[in-house]
Amino acid sequence: MKEKEFLQTIKNTLNSKYIGDDCAYLKDLGVVISQDSLVEDVHFKLSYTTPFQLGYKSVMVNISDICASGAKPAYLTISLSLPKNIDINFVKDFYEGAKMAAQNVEIVGGDITGSEKIYISVSAIGSTKNRRISSRSNAKIGQKIIVSGSHGSSAAGLKLLLDGKKEPQTLVNAHLMPKAQICFSTQIAENAKTNYAMMDTSDGFMDALSQIANASNVVMSVDFDKIPYDQEIKIFDNWQDLIFYGGEDYQLVAAVDENLLKNIHGYTIIGEVLKPKNISGVNINYSDKKEFLTFEQIENKLYNHFKE
């Protein structure tokens, strides 16, 4: 069973209107809330990451979820489950990295327990004051698809690390110390006059496009040549797959009204939201061909924690 099938089962069992986006938007409280976990030997290995980098990334990936909602990151709690061989220096360095990533976002608590491996769970809370909050179901026909940053760098960096390499450093750093797109998110959320869809690319660029397309019942049509990426990823034969399916870049993908663009900067227009002919999905326009992918086809290509 796939991860998203588990999530759908949970949503159906709880009959929850909140489960489905990157964050739960608690409108009555004026906040969004999210939680992510990192597990040793699943999301990271101590052979290539330091405690400082681990603390930094654990915080940054949760701030990214808040950014994907359009809210302002405000508070964090961190829970650690640690093996017996972990010493006080690990904990100190971890929290130094977490503090550096958090900056003006306050870490207000958490929990520490024992375990066989390192488990990290972070909850993030964001303020919705004076902001329009996104939903992946908000994409509308005719909206422009815009992105922040470069895509595929983190996945390329991970491949290098798993091969015991540390160069090119820009790719390695993209994986070990990503940056949440706070400015990009803020500009959209504070200036949007109408609803918009936005997601981060934590589970892959194509996943974000597909999730928005499926939830909004639209076609996300993008031009491959307009997608920003670091030229250094071309050292890998499958560099196009790294862009689409690699994940963990923590960039943002948004479908917004065109008139919003004059009030923001630092974005790249890569396509447009179209009406589906028969079924929602993602349309990729290459220089020499076109490819249409359904939600199910994309799911089969994405990383799956529960794949046998």
C-alpha positions, 0 to 999 in steps of 0.5 A: 500500500502506498503512502498516499493511500494510508493518508487517504484512509486516515482522512476518511476514518477521521472524516477530517476537512483539514487533512490534505494540504501541506498544513492544516488551516485552523481558521478559527485560531488564525494559524496553520500547523504542520508536522514532519518526521525524519528517520535515520537510514530512511531520510538521512545517514550519519555517514554523510550528515553532521548533527548541525546539518541534521538540526538545520534541515529538520527545522528548515523542511518544516518551515517550508511546509508553512511557507507552502501554505502562505502563512508566516512561520512563527513557532516550532516544537522538536521531539527527538528519539535517540539511541544510547550511543548519542552524547551531549555534543550531538544534542548541542550541535543539533540544536545549534543547527536548528537555531540557525535555521529557525532564525526568527521562528521560536523553538518553544518545546518538544520531547526527548525519548530513547530509541534504536535509531534517531527519530526526529519529529518537528511541529511547525505553527504559522500565523495567517494574519493579513495573508491569503492561505493557499490550498492545492485545490485552488488552481484555476484555468488560465492561471500562470504556473510559477516556481522559485529556485532551481530543481533537481539539485538536492537529489543530485547532491544525495546521489553524490553523497551516497557515492562518497563524493562531496563535489560539486559542493553546490549540489551537496549543500542543496541536499544537506542544508536546503532553504525554505522559500520564505520571501517567495511565499510572503510576497504571494500570500500578502499580495494575492487578491484571489485564491491560489494553489501552492506546494513545496517540492519536498516530495518532488517537483512532479509530485507538486504539479500532480497533487495540484492538478488532481485536487483542482481537477485541472491540467498543469501544463509546463514547458520543460525548457523554462524550468530552472535547474543547476547545469551541474546536474547534467553530470548524471545521465538521468538528470531530467528525472532528478528535476521531476522526481528527485525531491527535497529541493523545498522550492515552491510551485504556485498557480496564481492569477497573472495580475499578481505577478506585477507585485512580486519578484524572484519567480519563473513562469513555467506554464499555465493551468488548462482545462482537462479534456478527459482527465486531470494531470500534468502536461510536459512540453519539450522542444521536440515532443509533448508528454501527458502524465496522469496522477497514477502514472506520476505516483508510480514514478515517485519515491514511496516509503512503503514500496516493497 
